[in-house]
């Protein structure tokens, strides 16, 4: 019975939801079958895991009806009824949590029942709350729906007609504003999937829409009268440009500037989403000569911590955010930042990642302090069972073999690395180039280091200065070390 939908649903319930579900079952409004209450009382004794023989059909039957002969037909009906009730409970909980949708339905009920005074009281109350709230993904669509309900109510009950011209105009504007926000977000997802996961999507409609808006200077020329709306929409407009034209650094920096300047306008969840896409925009932005992209990334993560959006809205933390700040701080020898991140965010990782992430953190912490052997010892304990470990681990091993002058191990690493990239069909060619570039150049620098060739060294330094190395800031540090060692100007 442990594989039944009912058990899967019950496993998903929190302690508080188990209590609420019990109350739900005891309400005659929702449940008119008392046997369902008894059945749940028996099952919940085995919460939260509902494992093994404990929830076997015959074992549950014995607990329900001691001494009675097992009857699958009766038990099957109980399972069916409780499954339907558990599904209804989830629906009710979602409805109770969705305050906006509840209020919309209440307005519809007031309108249908012709309770006009209360309708307008509720409408005005909702409008004030919307206008005072922080911006979120459905902000414009929610206000548009609200105003449409007023328009529809006044059109049906013509004796209540008011001056609706302004409402009709703003509804049209909110349709446009909502499209800008939603299409910008949609485009960033399409581009991110195209690059990272070797997938593709239809971008032409989005590009056509923004092309028309850009051609008519709809957003940038302050055609939007409300200052707050203008600031918000500029963020999404530059977000779009940062992804459609990543080779133009101005687009990324405009996105960054407008987001940082107006971050207080956004809800915590929306601010989190925008900072994530800002990081993605930085990732795909073309590097230019003299730029320190690694340092820019590290500053981006520090800004997320400062803005309280480094963790996810539900309080957890993405394995990508955690691993990225750790490895970047490691490359820049910032062991204090690594310790700060571990002390404040490690416990928020999902349990299944903690063992590996502990070794990962120790490896980069020891690397940042110059403890190469200890770092390698921790790195070798990491199981490459997740996407990020398969690449970050090779980067770290390459950096450690460089420090340990271990040419033989590095040669083996390069062979396996190139073989892995060739076999992996789930990663785009662009990402494969990025992943290969850094490790290959560390290997190249190790050969220069072991048998110093000033000509090759100067050639390599020039490529690094032009942003062609895959790790400008790391290689600058290593180049300066070799310059000092070999007294090269």
N, C-alpha and C positions, 0 to 999 in steps of 0.2 A: 504493500500500500504506500510505501515511502516515495514511489515515483508518480503517484497520482497528482493531478493539478491541485486538489485540496491541500495536500501536504506541502506542495511548493509554495502556495499562497500563505499558509500558516507560518512556514519558515521565514517568510519575508516580514512578518509582523514584529514590531518592536514590543518591549514590555508594556508600554503604555497602550499600544494598539490592541494587545491581547485583552487588556482590561476594558477598553472601549468596545471591542467586538463582543465581549461577554454582555455588556450593557445593551448593545445593539440587538443581540439575540433575545434578550428578555423584554424588549419593547414589542407589544402587540401590534403596533403600527407597521413594523417591518417583518415580524415573524409570528406566524400563527401555528407553528408546529413545535410543541414543547419538547419532543424527542430530539430536536436539533440542539437544544440547550444541554441536554444530558450527554449527547454525543460529543459536543465540544468540551464539556467538563472532563470527559474521559481522555480526549486527545491532548488537551493543554497540559496534562500531567507530564507529558513527554517533550514539552517545549524546552529550549528553542530548536533543538536539532531534529527531533522526531526520527531517530535513527533505528536501524536494524530491526530485530524481531519485536521490539517494543511496540511498533505500530503495524505489526503483521495483522492481517485480517482476522485470523482466528483468535489471536491474543487480545485484540481490541474487543472482539465479540464476547469473550469470557469476562472482560472487565465491565462490559455494558450489561450483559445478561448472565450472571453466574449460574451455572447448573443447567442452562437451556441449551438445546441442540443448535449447533451452528446453522445459520440460514443466510446464505449469500444474497438472496433476493431482498430480504429486509435491510441488510447492511448496505447493499448497493443503493437502495432508495435513500438511506440516511446520508450516504456519501454525496449523492446527487443534490439533495436538499441543502446540505451544509456548504457545498461548493457554490451553488447559486447564491446563497446568503453571503458568503465571503466575498464574492464578486460584487454583489450589491453594496456591501460595506465599503469596499474600495471606491466605488462610484460616489457614495455619500461623502466619504472623507475628502475626495478630490473636490467635490462641490463645496463642502464646508470651507476648504482652504482657499478656494478661488473667490475671494470677496468681490472682485470686480464683476465676474460673471453672475454672481448671486444678485448683486445690485441691479444689473441690466435686466435680469429676469423679473425682479420685483417691479421695476419701472414698467415692463410689459404688462404685468398683472394689473398694476394700477391703471394703466391706459385702457386695457380691455374692460376693466370694471368701472370705468368712467369716474374714478376718484381723482378729479382734476387738481384740487388744491394740494393734495398730498403728492401727486405726480410732480408738480413744479417745485415743491419743497425739496423732494428727493433729488430732482434734476439739478437744482442750484447747489445743493450740498455736495453732490458728486463732482460737479464742474469745479467748485472751489478746491476740492481735494486734489483733483487732477492737476490743476494749474499750479498748486503749491508743491506737488510731489517732484522728486528727482526724476530725471529722464531715464526711461527704460525702453526696451525694444518695441513694446506695444503702446507707447505713450500716445503717438499721433493717431493710431488706429482706434484706441480707446476713446479719445476725445471726439473723434469723427463719429463713432458709433453712438456716443451719447447725444451729440447734436442732431444726428439723424433721427433718433427716437423722439426728440422734441419736435422736429419738423414733421414727422409722420403723425404724431399726436395732434398737432395743430391743423394739419391738412384734413384729418379725418373728422375732427370736431371743429368745424369751421367757425363756430361761435367763439372759439378760443384763439382765432388767428391773431398773431402779433406781427410785428415787423421782422420778417424772417430773412430779408435780403442779406443781412450781415452773416447770419448763421449759414445760409446757403453758400456764400462766398468762402467762409472759413472751412466748411466741409470740403470744398474743392481743393483748397490749399493743403489741408491735412492729408488728403489723398496723395498729393504730390510729395509732401514732406515724408510721409510714410514710405513711399516708393523709393526715395533717395536713401533712407536708412536701411530698408530691407534689401534693396538691390546691391548696395555697397557691401553689406555683410555677406550676401550670397556670392558675390564676385570673389571676395577674399577666400571663401571656402573652396570655390572652384579652382582658383590658382594654387592654393596650398595643396589640394589633392593632386593636381596635375604635376606638381614638382615633387612632392614627398612620396606619394603612393603610386606614381606612374599611372594615374587615372586622368580622365579628361571630361570636360563638360561643355555645354553650349554657352559661350560667352557673348555671342554676337548681339543678342537682344539687349543685354546689359550695356554693352559698349555703345549700341545705337542710342539708347536712352540717355546715357551720360554725355554722349557726343552732342545731342540736341541741346541738353541743358548747358553744356560748356559753350556751344556756339552762340547761344543767346545770353550768356553771362547771367543765367538765372540765379545762381548761388553766389558767385564771387562779386557781382556788381551791386550787392545789397538791395536786390529787388524784394527781399524778405524784410518786411517792416519791423517785426518783433525782434529786438536785439538778441534775446535769449535763443529764439529759434534759429536765427542766423548763425550764432556761435556754434550751436549743436550741429547744424547741417554742414558747416564748414569742416568739422571733424570727420564726418562720414564721406564728404566729397574728397578730401585729401587722403583718406584711407583708401578709397577707390583708386585714386591716381597713383598712390604708392605701390599698388599691386599691378596696375595696367602698364605703368611706365617705370619699372624698378631701376632702369639705367639712369634715370634722372634723379639724382640725390635730393634735389629740392623738394620733390614730392614727399619723400620720407620725412625730411626735416620739417616740412609744413604740417604733416600729420602729427608728428611728435610735438611741435610747438603748440598747435591748437588744442591737442589733448591735455598737455600739461597745464596750459593756461586756464582751461575750462573744466578740469576734472571734477570740481565741486558740483557741477551741474548734473552729474550722472549718478544713478543708483550704484550701490556697491557691486552688484552683479554685472551691470553694463560697463562700469569702469574696469572691472576685471577682464571682461571680454575684449574691450578696446586695447588694454595693455598687452594681452596675448597676441592680438593681431598686429600691434606695433612691433612686437618681437619678431613675428613672422615677416613683417615688411623689412625689418633690418636684416633678417637672414637672407632674403632674396635680393636685397639692394646690391648693386654692383660696387665693388670696392674700388677706391681711387688712390692714386699715389699719395703717400703721406698720411693716410687715414689709419687709425688704430681701431679696427672693428671689434676686436676682442674686448678692449677697454670700454667701447660703446655698449657692448652687450652687458658687461658687468655693471655699468652705470644704470642700464635699463632695469636689471633685476633689483638693484639697490633702490631705485625709484619705486618699484612695485612694493618693496618692503615698507618704504616710507609712506606710501599711499594706502597701505593695508590691503593690497590686492595681490600679494605674492601667494597667499593661500587661496584655494577655491571658495566660492560662496558658501558651500556646505561645511566649511571648516577643515577639509582635507587639503592635501597638497599633491600636485601633479608630479609624477616621477620625472618628467622631462624638466620641469622648473627646478626641482631639487638637484638633479644630476648636472644640469647645465651650469648653475651658479657654483657648484662644487668644483667642476673641472676647470672652469674659467678662472676661479680664484686660485686654483692649483697652478695653472700655467703662469699666472702673474705672481706666484709666491706669496699670496695673501693668506697665510695660515690663520690669522685672526678672524677673517671673514668666514673661513671654513668652520672654525670652532663655533662662531656665532650662529651660523645656519644650522649646524647639527644640534646645538643646545636648544634652539628655539623651534625647529621645524621637523626634526627627524621623527619624533613620536607621532606626527600627523600622517606619515606614509602608511599605505595599506600594509597589513601584516605580512602578506606574501612577498613584499619587496624588501623588508627590513634587513634580513640577513645579508643579502647581496649588497644593499646600500650601505650597510655598516662597513663591509670590506672596501667598497668603493670610496667611501668618505675617508677611511683610514689611509688608503693608498694615496689619494691626492693630498691629504694632510701631510703625510710623511714626505711626499714629493716636494711640497711647498717649503718644507724645512730642510731639504737636501738629504734626507735619509733614504737613499736610493734602494738599498737592500731591503729595508723594512717595507718600503712602498711596493717593491716587486713581490715580496712575500704576501702582502694583502691582495695585490692584483691577481695573483695566481689562484687565489681562493674564490674569486668571483665566477659564478656560473653564467655563461653566456646564453641565458635562456630568455632574454628580452632584447628587443630591437636595439635599444640604446647601448647595451653592454657589448654587442657584437662589433660596434664601431668605436665607441669610447675606449674600450679595453685595448684595442689595437693601437690607438693613438698613444695611450699611456705607456704601453709596453715599448713602443718605439722610442718615446722620450727617455724611458729608463735605460734601455739598451744603449742609447746615445751617451748618457751620463756614465754608464758602466763600461763604455768602450767595447761592448759585446757585439762584435761584427757578425759572428757566426749565428747567434740567436736572432739578430736582426734580419739576416739573410733568409732564415727559415720563416720568420714572421712575414716578410715581403712576399714570399712565394704563396703562403697560405692566404694572405690578404687579397692578392690579385685573383687567386682561384675563387675565393668567396665572392668577390665582387662580380666576377664573370658568371657565376652560377645563380646569383640572386636576381630574379626577374621581377620582384615586387618593388624595386627601387628604380627611379627614373635615371636616365643617363646623366642628367645634370647633377644629381646627388652622388652618383658613382664617381664623377669627376672630383667633386668636393671631397668625398671621403678618401679618395686615392691621393689627392694632391698633397695633403699635409704629411702623411706617413712616408710617401715617396721622397719628399724634400728633407725630412729628418734623416732618412737613410742616406740621401745624397750628402748632407752636411756631415754625417758621421764619417763617410769616406774621405771628405776633405780634412776633417779633424785628425783622423788616424794617419793620413799621409798628406800633410799640408801642401796645398798647391795654391799659391797666391793668385794666379790667373783665374782658376775655377772659383776661388773664394770671392774675388771682386765681381765676377760674373753673377754669382749667386746673390751677393749683396744687392746688386742692381735689380735683379728680379724681385727680391723682397721689397725694395723701395717702391717698385711699380705695382705692388699688390698682387703678385702672381704666385705667391708661395703657399697660400692656404692657411697662413697663421702668422701674419706680419709681426705682431707684438712679441710672440714667442721667439721668432727667428731673430728679431732685433737684439734681444737679450743674449742669445747664443752667439750672434755675430760679434757683439761687443766683447764678450768673453774671449773669443778667439783673437780678436784684434789686440786685446791687451796681452794675451799670451805670446803672440807672434810679433808684437810691436808693429802692427800694420796701421798706417794712418787712415 
